[in-house]
Amino acid sequence: MSRSKPNILVTGTPGVGKSKLADALAHKLGMNGINVGQFAKENNCLGDWDPDYESHELDEDPLLDLLEEKVGKGEGGLVLEHHVPDLFPERWFDLVLVLRCNN
């Protein structure tokens, strides 16, 4: 399937500015943004609590099934942000931005 607009993934380690950049890109380009963690929470795709990381694991299969409808089969025009880029099929994205910082 060919998209009429590109899909962009913004990724990087926690705290590097993924959300800010993804929001700014979506706004500037007139695209829709998806924060994958928030999307998972809103769609009941959170797994068990991980006390080491102090966060929920993602229930990946149902999450990817839901995202497939929006990202994989959609018209494009989406900016997704998440810190694990290899979670997603490569075919979903036309551009992947990997953010890093020195600290």
Backbone atoms as SQL, in Angstrom:
CREATE TABLE atoms (id INTEGER PRIMARY KEY, chain TEXT, resi INTEGER, resn TEXT, atom TEXT, x REAL, y REAL, z REAL);
INSERT INTO atoms VALUES
  (1, 'A', 1, 'MET', 'N', 0.835, -1.185, 0.000),
  (2, 'A', 1, 'MET', 'CA', 0.000, 0.000, 0.000),
  (3, 'A', 1, 'MET', 'C', 0.880, 1.249, 0.000),
  (4, 'A', 2, 'SER', 'N', 0.534, 2.210, -0.796),
  (5, 'A', 2, 'SER', 'CA', 1.289, 3.457, -0.786),
  (6, 'A', 2, 'SER', 'C', 0.520, 4.502, 0.011),
  (7, 'A', 3, 'ARG', 'N', 1.257, 5.264, 0.774),
  (8, 'A', 3, 'ARG', 'CA', 0.665, 6.306, 1.604),
  (9, 'A', 3, 'ARG', 'C', 0.660, 7.625, 0.838),
  (10, 'A', 4, 'SER', 'N', -0.307, 8.450, 1.160),
  (11, 'A', 4, 'SER', 'CA', -0.342, 9.775, 0.550),
  (12, 'A', 4, 'SER', 'C', 0.539, 10.759, 1.323),
  (13, 'A', 5, 'LYS', 'N', 0.841, 10.429, 2.588),
  (14, 'A', 5, 'LYS', 'CA', 1.710, 11.256, 3.429),
  (15, 'A', 5, 'LYS', 'C', 2.690, 10.323, 4.145),
  (16, 'A', 6, 'PRO', 'N', 3.857, 10.829, 4.524),
  (17, 'A', 6, 'PRO', 'CA', 4.826, 9.972, 5.214),
  (18, 'A', 6, 'PRO', 'C', 4.449, 9.727, 6.676),
  (19, 'A', 7, 'ASN', 'N', 4.970, 8.642, 7.213),
  (20, 'A', 7, 'ASN', 'CA', 4.934, 8.363, 8.657),
  (21, 'A', 7, 'ASN', 'C', 6.349, 8.544, 9.194),
  (22, 'A', 8, 'ILE', 'N', 6.454, 9.147, 10.376),
  (23, 'A', 8, 'ILE', 'CA', 7.743, 9.428, 10.993),
  (24, 'A', 8, 'ILE', 'C', 7.770, 8.800, 12.378),
  (25, 'A', 9, 'LEU', 'N', 8.877, 8.158, 12.719),
  (26, 'A', 9, 'LEU', 'CA', 9.107, 7.649, 14.067),
  (27, 'A', 9, 'LEU', 'C', 10.207, 8.477, 14.714),
  (28, 'A', 10, 'VAL', 'N', 9.929, 8.988, 15.915),
  (29, 'A', 10, 'VAL', 'CA', 10.929, 9.689, 16.713),
  (30, 'A', 10, 'VAL', 'C', 11.266, 8.777, 17.884),
  (31, 'A', 11, 'THR', 'N', 12.540, 8.429, 18.011),
  (32, 'A', 11, 'THR', 'CA', 12.960, 7.488, 19.044),
  (33, 'A', 11, 'THR', 'C', 14.241, 7.975, 19.708),
  (34, 'A', 12, 'GLY', 'N', 14.559, 7.370, 20.821),
  (35, 'A', 12, 'GLY', 'CA', 15.751, 7.720, 21.584),
  (36, 'A', 12, 'GLY', 'C', 15.553, 7.340, 23.038),
  (37, 'A', 13, 'THR', 'N', 16.598, 7.485, 23.819),
  (38, 'A', 13, 'THR', 'CA', 16.528, 7.113, 25.228),
  (39, 'A', 13, 'THR', 'C', 15.590, 8.054, 25.989),
  (40, 'A', 14, 'PRO', 'N', 15.055, 7.598, 27.123),
  (41, 'A', 14, 'PRO', 'CA', 14.163, 8.447, 27.912),
  (42, 'A', 14, 'PRO', 'C', 14.844, 9.763, 28.310),
  (43, 'A', 15, 'GLY', 'N', 14.084, 10.837, 28.204),
  (44, 'A', 15, 'GLY', 'CA', 14.560, 12.140, 28.627),
  (45, 'A', 15, 'GLY', 'C', 15.308, 12.936, 27.578),
  (46, 'A', 16, 'VAL', 'N', 15.381, 12.430, 26.349),
  (47, 'A', 16, 'VAL', 'CA', 16.178, 13.085, 25.320),
  (48, 'A', 16, 'VAL', 'C', 15.383, 14.145, 24.537),
  (49, 'A', 17, 'GLY', 'N', 14.067, 14.167, 24.688),
  (50, 'A', 17, 'GLY', 'CA', 13.251, 15.167, 24.017),
  (51, 'A', 17, 'GLY', 'C', 12.371, 14.637, 22.905),
  (52, 'A', 18, 'LYS', 'N', 12.090, 13.341, 22.926),
  (53, 'A', 18, 'LYS', 'CA', 11.265, 12.721, 21.882),
  (54, 'A', 18, 'LYS', 'C', 9.880, 13.349, 21.797),
  (55, 'A', 19, 'SER', 'N', 9.237, 13.490, 22.927),
  (56, 'A', 19, 'SER', 'CA', 7.864, 14.008, 22.937),
  (57, 'A', 19, 'SER', 'C', 7.812, 15.441, 22.417),
  (58, 'A', 20, 'LYS', 'N', 8.728, 16.273, 22.872),
  (59, 'A', 20, 'LYS', 'CA', 8.743, 17.665, 22.408),
  (60, 'A', 20, 'LYS', 'C', 8.975, 17.758, 20.909),
  (61, 'A', 21, 'LEU', 'N', 9.946, 16.997, 20.404),
  (62, 'A', 21, 'LEU', 'CA', 10.223, 17.035, 18.975),
  (63, 'A', 21, 'LEU', 'C', 9.059, 16.467, 18.168),
  (64, 'A', 22, 'ALA', 'N', 8.508, 15.341, 18.613),
  (65, 'A', 22, 'ALA', 'CA', 7.389, 14.724, 17.898),
  (66, 'A', 22, 'ALA', 'C', 6.193, 15.676, 17.847),
  (67, 'A', 23, 'ASP', 'N', 5.887, 16.322, 18.964),
  (68, 'A', 23, 'ASP', 'CA', 4.779, 17.281, 18.995),
  (69, 'A', 23, 'ASP', 'C', 5.042, 18.450, 18.053),
  (70, 'A', 24, 'ALA', 'N', 6.258, 18.985, 18.080),
  (71, 'A', 24, 'ALA', 'CA', 6.613, 20.120, 17.222),
  (72, 'A', 24, 'ALA', 'C', 6.544, 19.736, 15.747),
  (73, 'A', 25, 'LEU', 'N', 7.051, 18.540, 15.403),
  (74, 'A', 25, 'LEU', 'CA', 6.993, 18.070, 14.018),
  (75, 'A', 25, 'LEU', 'C', 5.552, 17.910, 13.546),
  (76, 'A', 26, 'ALA', 'N', 4.744, 17.257, 14.363),
  (77, 'A', 26, 'ALA', 'CA', 3.350, 17.030, 13.988),
  (78, 'A', 26, 'ALA', 'C', 2.647, 18.369, 13.765),
  (79, 'A', 27, 'HIS', 'N', 2.876, 19.316, 14.659),
  (80, 'A', 27, 'HIS', 'CA', 2.247, 20.629, 14.535),
  (81, 'A', 27, 'HIS', 'C', 2.732, 21.358, 13.282),
  (82, 'A', 28, 'LYS', 'N', 4.031, 21.415, 13.098),
  (83, 'A', 28, 'LYS', 'CA', 4.624, 22.146, 11.978),
  (84, 'A', 28, 'LYS', 'C', 4.235, 21.537, 10.626),
  (85, 'A', 29, 'LEU', 'N', 4.157, 20.211, 10.562),
  (86, 'A', 29, 'LEU', 'CA', 3.875, 19.520, 9.302),
  (87, 'A', 29, 'LEU', 'C', 2.386, 19.234, 9.083),
  (88, 'A', 30, 'GLY', 'N', 1.545, 19.597, 10.062),
  (89, 'A', 30, 'GLY', 'CA', 0.116, 19.326, 9.935),
  (90, 'A', 30, 'GLY', 'C', -0.217, 17.851, 9.987),
  (91, 'A', 31, 'MET', 'N', 0.542, 17.121, 10.815),
  (92, 'A', 31, 'MET', 'CA', 0.356, 15.676, 10.940),
  (93, 'A', 31, 'MET', 'C', -0.223, 15.356, 12.315),
  (94, 'A', 32, 'ASN', 'N', -0.637, 14.127, 12.512),
  (95, 'A', 32, 'ASN', 'CA', -1.141, 13.673, 13.805),
  (96, 'A', 32, 'ASN', 'C', -0.036, 12.971, 14.568),
  (97, 'A', 33, 'GLY', 'N', 0.051, 13.231, 15.859),
  (98, 'A', 33, 'GLY', 'CA', 1.058, 12.604, 16.699),
  (99, 'A', 33, 'GLY', 'C', 0.475, 11.482, 17.536),
  (100, 'A', 34, 'ILE', 'N', 1.285, 10.461, 17.749),
  (101, 'A', 34, 'ILE', 'CA', 0.899, 9.347, 18.628),
  (102, 'A', 34, 'ILE', 'C', 2.049, 9.081, 19.588),
  (103, 'A', 35, 'ASN', 'N', 1.797, 9.298, 20.868),
  (104, 'A', 35, 'ASN', 'CA', 2.719, 8.877, 21.913),
  (105, 'A', 35, 'ASN', 'C', 2.362, 7.421, 22.201),
  (106, 'A', 36, 'VAL', 'N', 3.240, 6.509, 21.864),
  (107, 'A', 36, 'VAL', 'CA', 2.915, 5.079, 21.927),
  (108, 'A', 36, 'VAL', 'C', 2.586, 4.629, 23.350),
  (109, 'A', 37, 'GLY', 'N', 3.295, 5.148, 24.342),
  (110, 'A', 37, 'GLY', 'CA', 2.993, 4.791, 25.725),
  (111, 'A', 37, 'GLY', 'C', 1.592, 5.220, 26.135),
  (112, 'A', 38, 'GLN', 'N', 1.220, 6.426, 25.774),
  (113, 'A', 38, 'GLN', 'CA', -0.123, 6.933, 26.081),
  (114, 'A', 38, 'GLN', 'C', -1.178, 6.158, 25.306),
  (115, 'A', 39, 'PHE', 'N', -0.897, 5.864, 24.042),
  (116, 'A', 39, 'PHE', 'CA', -1.816, 5.077, 23.215),
  (117, 'A', 39, 'PHE', 'C', -2.040, 3.699, 23.850),
  (118, 'A', 40, 'ALA', 'N', -0.959, 3.074, 24.323),
  (119, 'A', 40, 'ALA', 'CA', -1.073, 1.762, 24.970),
  (120, 'A', 40, 'ALA', 'C', -1.938, 1.847, 26.223),
  (121, 'A', 41, 'LYS', 'N', -1.737, 2.891, 27.005),
  (122, 'A', 41, 'LYS', 'CA', -2.519, 3.077, 28.233),
  (123, 'A', 41, 'LYS', 'C', -4.005, 3.265, 27.910),
  (124, 'A', 42, 'GLU', 'N', -4.294, 4.123, 26.931),
  (125, 'A', 42, 'GLU', 'CA', -5.682, 4.413, 26.564),
  (126, 'A', 42, 'GLU', 'C', -6.393, 3.208, 25.965),
  (127, 'A', 43, 'ASN', 'N', -5.640, 2.273, 25.404),
  (128, 'A', 43, 'ASN', 'CA', -6.234, 1.112, 24.733),
  (129, 'A', 43, 'ASN', 'C', -6.004, -0.195, 25.484),
  (130, 'A', 44, 'ASN', 'N', -5.704, -0.089, 26.783),
  (131, 'A', 44, 'ASN', 'CA', -5.545, -1.268, 27.650),
  (132, 'A', 44, 'ASN', 'C', -4.506, -2.256, 27.125),
  (133, 'A', 45, 'CYS', 'N', -3.370, -1.720, 26.690),
  (134, 'A', 45, 'CYS', 'CA', -2.288, -2.566, 26.183),
  (135, 'A', 45, 'CYS', 'C', -1.068, -2.519, 27.097),
  (136, 'A', 46, 'LEU', 'N', -1.315, -2.320, 28.390),
  (137, 'A', 46, 'LEU', 'CA', -0.226, -2.336, 29.360),
  (138, 'A', 46, 'LEU', 'C', -0.164, -3.702, 30.020),
  (139, 'A', 47, 'GLY', 'N', 1.046, -4.188, 30.193),
  (140, 'A', 47, 'GLY', 'CA', 1.251, -5.470, 30.855),
  (141, 'A', 47, 'GLY', 'C', 1.536, -5.269, 32.330),
  (142, 'A', 48, 'ASP', 'N', 2.337, -6.149, 32.868),
  (143, 'A', 48, 'ASP', 'CA', 2.658, -6.121, 34.294),
  (144, 'A', 48, 'ASP', 'C', 3.558, -4.942, 34.636),
  (145, 'A', 49, 'TRP', 'N', 3.528, -4.569, 35.902),
  (146, 'A', 49, 'TRP', 'CA', 4.394, -3.519, 36.428),
  (147, 'A', 49, 'TRP', 'C', 5.792, -4.094, 36.612),
  (148, 'A', 50, 'ASP', 'N', 6.791, -3.379, 36.121),
  (149, 'A', 50, 'ASP', 'CA', 8.186, -3.786, 36.281),
  (150, 'A', 50, 'ASP', 'C', 8.815, -2.901, 37.353),
  (151, 'A', 51, 'PRO', 'N', 9.057, -3.457, 38.541),
  (152, 'A', 51, 'PRO', 'CA', 9.591, -2.629, 39.629),
  (153, 'A', 51, 'PRO', 'C', 11.007, -2.128, 39.371),
  (154, 'A', 52, 'ASP', 'N', 11.783, -2.854, 38.568),
  (155, 'A', 52, 'ASP', 'CA', 13.146, -2.401, 38.257),
  (156, 'A', 52, 'ASP', 'C', 13.134, -1.123, 37.421),
  (157, 'A', 53, 'TYR', 'N', 12.242, -1.075, 36.433),
  (158, 'A', 53, 'TYR', 'CA', 12.146, 0.097, 35.553),
  (159, 'A', 53, 'TYR', 'C', 11.091, 1.096, 36.008),
  (160, 'A', 54, 'GLU', 'N', 10.328, 0.706, 37.040),
  (161, 'A', 54, 'GLU', 'CA', 9.256, 1.536, 37.577),
  (162, 'A', 54, 'GLU', 'C', 8.288, 1.986, 36.486),
  (163, 'A', 55, 'SER', 'N', 7.880, 1.024, 35.670),
  (164, 'A', 55, 'SER', 'CA', 6.909, 1.292, 34.612),
  (165, 'A', 55, 'SER', 'C', 6.232, -0.022, 34.213),
  (166, 'A', 56, 'HIS', 'N', 5.151, 0.123, 33.472),
  (167, 'A', 56, 'HIS', 'CA', 4.456, -1.053, 32.960),
  (168, 'A', 56, 'HIS', 'C', 5.169, -1.575, 31.718),
  (169, 'A', 57, 'GLU', 'N', 5.156, -2.880, 31.551),
  (170, 'A', 57, 'GLU', 'CA', 5.573, -3.470, 30.287),
  (171, 'A', 57, 'GLU', 'C', 4.440, -3.240, 29.289),
  (172, 'A', 58, 'LEU', 'N', 4.747, -3.316, 28.016),
  (173, 'A', 58, 'LEU', 'CA', 3.715, -3.205, 26.989),
  (174, 'A', 58, 'LEU', 'C', 3.221, -4.587, 26.606),
  (175, 'A', 59, 'ASP', 'N', 1.926, -4.699, 26.415),
  (176, 'A', 59, 'ASP', 'CA', 1.340, -5.916, 25.866),
  (177, 'A', 59, 'ASP', 'C', 1.421, -5.760, 24.348),
  (178, 'A', 60, 'GLU', 'N', 2.527, -6.201, 23.780),
  (179, 'A', 60, 'GLU', 'CA', 2.920, -5.834, 22.419),
  (180, 'A', 60, 'GLU', 'C', 1.972, -6.318, 21.328),
  (181, 'A', 61, 'ASP', 'N', 1.505, -7.549, 21.401),
  (182, 'A', 61, 'ASP', 'CA', 0.677, -8.075, 20.309),
  (183, 'A', 61, 'ASP', 'C', -0.608, -7.264, 20.101),
  (184, 'A', 62, 'PRO', 'N', -1.417, -7.040, 21.150),
  (185, 'A', 62, 'PRO', 'CA', -2.619, -6.228, 20.916),
  (186, 'A', 62, 'PRO', 'C', -2.289, -4.779, 20.548),
  (187, 'A', 63, 'LEU', 'N', -1.198, -4.251, 21.102),
  (188, 'A', 63, 'LEU', 'CA', -0.786, -2.886, 20.758),
  (189, 'A', 63, 'LEU', 'C', -0.460, -2.777, 19.277),
  (190, 'A', 64, 'LEU', 'N', 0.339, -3.700, 18.777),
  (191, 'A', 64, 'LEU', 'CA', 0.718, -3.671, 17.363),
  (192, 'A', 64, 'LEU', 'C', -0.477, -3.919, 16.443),
  (193, 'A', 65, 'ASP', 'N', -1.412, -4.758, 16.877),
  (194, 'A', 65, 'ASP', 'CA', -2.623, -4.982, 16.078),
  (195, 'A', 65, 'ASP', 'C', -3.415, -3.686, 15.933),
  (196, 'A', 66, 'LEU', 'N', -3.565, -2.939, 17.023),
  (197, 'A', 66, 'LEU', 'CA', -4.289, -1.665, 16.968),
  (198, 'A', 66, 'LEU', 'C', -3.540, -0.630, 16.136),
  (199, 'A', 67, 'LEU', 'N', -2.234, -0.553, 16.331),
  (200, 'A', 67, 'LEU', 'CA', -1.443, 0.412, 15.576),
  (201, 'A', 67, 'LEU', 'C', -1.382, 0.066, 14.089),
  (202, 'A', 68, 'GLU', 'N', -1.440, -1.205, 13.760),
  (203, 'A', 68, 'GLU', 'CA', -1.422, -1.626, 12.351),
  (204, 'A', 68, 'GLU', 'C', -2.550, -0.950, 11.573),
  (205, 'A', 69, 'GLU', 'N', -3.717, -0.863, 12.192),
  (206, 'A', 69, 'GLU', 'CA', -4.862, -0.237, 11.527),
  (207, 'A', 69, 'GLU', 'C', -4.612, 1.236, 11.256),
  (208, 'A', 70, 'LYS', 'N', -3.955, 1.923, 12.185),
  (209, 'A', 70, 'LYS', 'CA', -3.703, 3.357, 12.036),
  (210, 'A', 70, 'LYS', 'C', -2.448, 3.650, 11.219),
  (211, 'A', 71, 'VAL', 'N', -1.381, 2.916, 11.507),
  (212, 'A', 71, 'VAL', 'CA', -0.082, 3.227, 10.921),
  (213, 'A', 71, 'VAL', 'C', 0.198, 2.386, 9.687),
  (214, 'A', 72, 'GLY', 'N', 0.058, 1.080, 9.811),
  (215, 'A', 72, 'GLY', 'CA', 0.399, 0.184, 8.714),
  (216, 'A', 72, 'GLY', 'C', -0.551, 0.262, 7.535),
  (217, 'A', 73, 'LYS', 'N', -1.837, 0.414, 7.818),
  (218, 'A', 73, 'LYS', 'CA', -2.843, 0.412, 6.755),
  (219, 'A', 73, 'LYS', 'C', -3.425, 1.797, 6.496),
  (220, 'A', 74, 'GLY', 'N', -2.941, 2.793, 7.203),
  (221, 'A', 74, 'GLY', 'CA', -3.508, 4.134, 7.081),
  (222, 'A', 74, 'GLY', 'C', -2.951, 4.919, 5.915),
  (223, 'A', 75, 'GLU', 'N', -3.402, 6.162, 5.823),
  (224, 'A', 75, 'GLU', 'CA', -3.012, 7.071, 4.745),
  (225, 'A', 75, 'GLU', 'C', -1.657, 7.719, 4.994),
  (226, 'A', 76, 'GLY', 'N', -1.124, 7.562, 6.197),
  (227, 'A', 76, 'GLY', 'CA', 0.127, 8.240, 6.554),
  (228, 'A', 76, 'GLY', 'C', -0.161, 9.523, 7.306),
  (229, 'A', 77, 'GLY', 'N', 0.852, 10.367, 7.389),
  (230, 'A', 77, 'GLY', 'CA', 0.681, 11.635, 8.082),
  (231, 'A', 77, 'GLY', 'C', 0.742, 11.509, 9.591),
  (232, 'A', 78, 'LEU', 'N', 1.488, 10.511, 10.093),
  (233, 'A', 78, 'LEU', 'CA', 1.594, 10.284, 11.532),
  (234, 'A', 78, 'LEU', 'C', 3.025, 10.458, 12.013),
  (235, 'A', 79, 'VAL', 'N', 3.149, 11.015, 13.216),
  (236, 'A', 79, 'VAL', 'CA', 4.437, 11.102, 13.899),
  (237, 'A', 79, 'VAL', 'C', 4.293, 10.299, 15.187),
  (238, 'A', 80, 'LEU', 'N', 4.988, 9.164, 15.268),
  (239, 'A', 80, 'LEU', 'CA', 4.967, 8.341, 16.473),
  (240, 'A', 80, 'LEU', 'C', 6.223, 8.584, 17.272),
  (241, 'A', 81, 'GLU', 'N', 6.091, 8.505, 18.600),
  (242, 'A', 81, 'GLU', 'CA', 7.283, 8.587, 19.439),
  (243, 'A', 81, 'GLU', 'C', 7.267, 7.467, 20.453),
  (244, 'A', 82, 'HIS', 'N', 8.426, 6.809, 20.549),
  (245, 'A', 82, 'HIS', 'CA', 8.617, 5.717, 21.506),
  (246, 'A', 82, 'HIS', 'C', 10.107, 5.432, 21.603),
  (247, 'A', 83, 'HIS', 'N', 10.523, 4.866, 22.726),
  (248, 'A', 83, 'HIS', 'CA', 11.955, 4.645, 22.947),
  (249, 'A', 83, 'HIS', 'C', 12.469, 3.293, 22.453),
  (250, 'A', 84, 'VAL', 'N', 11.592, 2.427, 21.940),
  (251, 'A', 84, 'VAL', 'CA', 12.022, 1.116, 21.440),
  (252, 'A', 84, 'VAL', 'C', 11.683, 1.023, 19.951),
  (253, 'A', 85, 'PRO', 'N', 12.602, 1.389, 19.072),
  (254, 'A', 85, 'PRO', 'CA', 12.277, 1.417, 17.646),
  (255, 'A', 85, 'PRO', 'C', 12.067, 0.047, 17.017),
  (256, 'A', 86, 'ASP', 'N', 12.718, -0.990, 17.539),
  (257, 'A', 86, 'ASP', 'CA', 12.590, -2.307, 16.905),
  (258, 'A', 86, 'ASP', 'C', 11.279, -3.007, 17.245),
  (259, 'A', 87, 'LEU', 'N', 10.410, -2.339, 17.976),
  (260, 'A', 87, 'LEU', 'CA', 9.081, -2.867, 18.267),
  (261, 'A', 87, 'LEU', 'C', 8.211, -2.867, 17.009),
  (262, 'A', 88, 'PHE', 'N', 8.473, -1.927, 16.106),
  (263, 'A', 88, 'PHE', 'CA', 7.596, -1.676, 14.970),
  (264, 'A', 88, 'PHE', 'C', 8.153, -2.251, 13.664),
  (265, 'A', 89, 'PRO', 'N', 7.261, -2.655, 12.753),
  (266, 'A', 89, 'PRO', 'CA', 7.718, -3.079, 11.426),
  (267, 'A', 89, 'PRO', 'C', 8.339, -1.900, 10.666),
  (268, 'A', 90, 'GLU', 'N', 9.422, -2.150, 9.979),
  (269, 'A', 90, 'GLU', 'CA', 10.098, -1.096, 9.217),
  (270, 'A', 90, 'GLU', 'C', 9.183, -0.474, 8.168),
  (271, 'A', 91, 'ARG', 'N', 8.299, -1.270, 7.600),
  (272, 'A', 91, 'ARG', 'CA', 7.440, -0.799, 6.506),
  (273, 'A', 91, 'ARG', 'C', 6.489, 0.313, 6.946),
  (274, 'A', 92, 'TRP', 'N', 6.321, 0.513, 8.243),
  (275, 'A', 92, 'TRP', 'CA', 5.413, 1.548, 8.729),
  (276, 'A', 92, 'TRP', 'C', 5.953, 2.955, 8.523),
  (277, 'A', 93, 'PHE', 'N', 7.277, 3.113, 8.419),
  (278, 'A', 93, 'PHE', 'CA', 7.873, 4.449, 8.494),
  (279, 'A', 93, 'PHE', 'C', 8.665, 4.813, 7.257),
  (280, 'A', 94, 'ASP', 'N', 8.575, 6.089, 6.940),
  (281, 'A', 94, 'ASP', 'CA', 9.338, 6.658, 5.840),
  (282, 'A', 94, 'ASP', 'C', 10.579, 7.377, 6.355),
  (283, 'A', 95, 'LEU', 'N', 10.557, 7.757, 7.625),
  (284, 'A', 95, 'LEU', 'CA', 11.680, 8.447, 8.250),
  (285, 'A', 95, 'LEU', 'C', 11.732, 8.065, 9.720),
  (286, 'A', 96, 'VAL', 'N', 12.914, 7.719, 10.194),
  (287, 'A', 96, 'VAL', 'CA', 13.141, 7.427, 11.617),
  (288, 'A', 96, 'VAL', 'C', 14.194, 8.402, 12.130),
  (289, 'A', 97, 'LEU', 'N', 13.834, 9.152, 13.168),
  (290, 'A', 97, 'LEU', 'CA', 14.753, 10.090, 13.800),
  (291, 'A', 97, 'LEU', 'C', 15.177, 9.519, 15.147),
  (292, 'A', 98, 'VAL', 'N', 16.481, 9.334, 15.325),
  (293, 'A', 98, 'VAL', 'CA', 17.012, 8.800, 16.577),
  (294, 'A', 98, 'VAL', 'C', 17.686, 9.952, 17.317),
  (295, 'A', 99, 'LEU', 'N', 17.131, 10.289, 18.476),
  (296, 'A', 99, 'LEU', 'CA', 17.662, 11.394, 19.272),
  (297, 'A', 99, 'LEU', 'C', 18.631, 10.861, 20.321),
  (298, 'A', 100, 'ARG', 'N', 19.683, 11.624, 20.568),
  (299, 'A', 100, 'ARG', 'CA', 20.644, 11.260, 21.608),
  (300, 'A', 100, 'ARG', 'C', 21.178, 12.544, 22.220),
  (301, 'A', 101, 'CYS', 'N', 21.736, 12.398, 23.385),
  (302, 'A', 101, 'CYS', 'CA', 22.337, 13.555, 24.031),
  (303, 'A', 101, 'CYS', 'C', 23.574, 13.107, 24.814),
  (304, 'A', 102, 'ASN', 'N', 24.451, 14.028, 25.059),
  (305, 'A', 102, 'ASN', 'CA', 25.610, 13.772, 25.895),
  (306, 'A', 102, 'ASN', 'C', 25.341, 14.339, 27.272),
  (307, 'A', 103, 'ASN', 'N', 25.388, 13.470, 28.266),
  (308, 'A', 103, 'ASN', 'CA', 25.208, 13.984, 29.633),
  (309, 'A', 103, 'ASN', 'C', 26.089, 13.251, 30.588);
